[in-house]
Amino acid sequence: MTAPVLRRPDDLSPTAPTAPTVPPAALLAQVLGPGLDQVAQQLAATAVRRDREGGHAAEQRELIRASGLLALTIPEAHGGLGGGIPAFYDVVRRLARVDSALAHVLAFHHLQLYGVSLYGGPAATAHGARHLRETAEQRLFWGNALNPADTRLTAVRDGAGWRLQGVKGFCSGALGSDRLTVSATTDEGGFLIGIVPTRREGVHVEQDWDAFGQRQTDSGTVRFEAVRLDDEELLQVPGQGPTPRATLRSQIAQLIMAHLYLGLAEGAFDEARRYTATRARPWSASGVARAVDDPLVQHRYGDLWLKVRAAQAVAADAVDLLRRALERGDALTAQERGEVALAIAEAKVLSHRAGVEVGSQLFELTGARSTAAEFGLDRFWRNARVHTLHDPVDYKLRDLGRFFLDGRIPEPTAYS
């Protein structure tokens, strides 16, 4: 796999295309096969230490950049791999098994790219192809400063553009990124969404993320001091009503979370059973020589597996429904979009439960010695516990219950 020359421009400027040296199908097979295996192995080798240390995983992010995974969801016509939704979520889940923080950073990179394709502003309709092609050619990393719950960032008209002033929090992947997707309230009413190069004058990314889980997601604060945003950089203009297709972005985000939690559950289950098989000692009252022969241990592993399996099956259905909705394009109806939201709500609730419960209950099966820092088994629960607080899962249960009681589909929001 021949890597293009890495350029990291300071602004949104056109660049000459790089001639492909490998057919896209062959490159995709390489990236999703041996390439992904290698990335997962390298992340796993340092995951416990990096989780303990926290901070910015610059080396590991460059590993992801070099792997080709940043171009996974970009269409072949724009220089990408054309991997599609099923391949994308499979990558997120597989990486989350070993490192949910870096899986989160990669997933949110692609969430921003899907936004470029889904929104209806100038940066999407007139210039979207350029943004995607630059990302593929230059291996640009995208970060998130769109957090809709944080309204501290404002945009004021300034000629043929805007000036951004204020702060955004929970900006996953912003540190070390090349592009940011930004939302801001405006002096004209409503809000806008746009694209800002991370190195543009006035953009200050702070390394202040200090949660007890997901420690390397770079989800800290970004400050904007009189930052220029041109009209042509808008993904959504103030007052523009999103189409059902555009509101699929929030569903892509919600299903990302489901796959992060599912990957955490799978990783916790695998690490626990490996420990039980190789290190755990049977309880004295069990009457067996090996922990794996204890019928109570076997029973509990069976119960935990069903939590994982249920989440896997429902998540797979949600991925397929989302894929078909995206393929519908502008023909997608509000009802069809609502059915996607319900399917993803099911997947999120079950994966949420699997991630938290498997990550916690594994210690009852591995024993006191498994709590030693060298094993880092607590990271699965901590990461799941922090990330599942993103938005209340009870509202997903409400959406499901309301639908089955009176047929109401979820109203499109940034979280539903």
Protein Blocks (a to p, Z undefined) as FASTA:
>chain_A
ZZddddddfbdcdddddddfbdfklmmmmmmmmmmmmmmmmmmmmmmmmmmngpjdfklm
mmmmmnopmmmmpcfklopnonojmlmmmmmmmmmmmommlmmmmmmmmmmmmmmmmmmc
fklmmmmmmmmmmmmmnopacddfkbmklckbccddehjadddedddehiehkgopabdc
dddddfkgpjddddddfkbghiacddfbfcfbhklnopacdddehiacdfklpfbdghia
cdfklmmmmmmmmmmmmmmmmmmmmmmmmmmmmmmmmmpccdfklopabfklpmklmmmm
mmmmmmmmmmmmmmmmmmmmmmmmmmnmmmlcfklmmmmmmmmmmmmmmmmmmmmmmmmm
mmmmnojmlmpmklommmmmmmmmmmmmmpafklmmmmmmmmmmnopacdddfkZZ
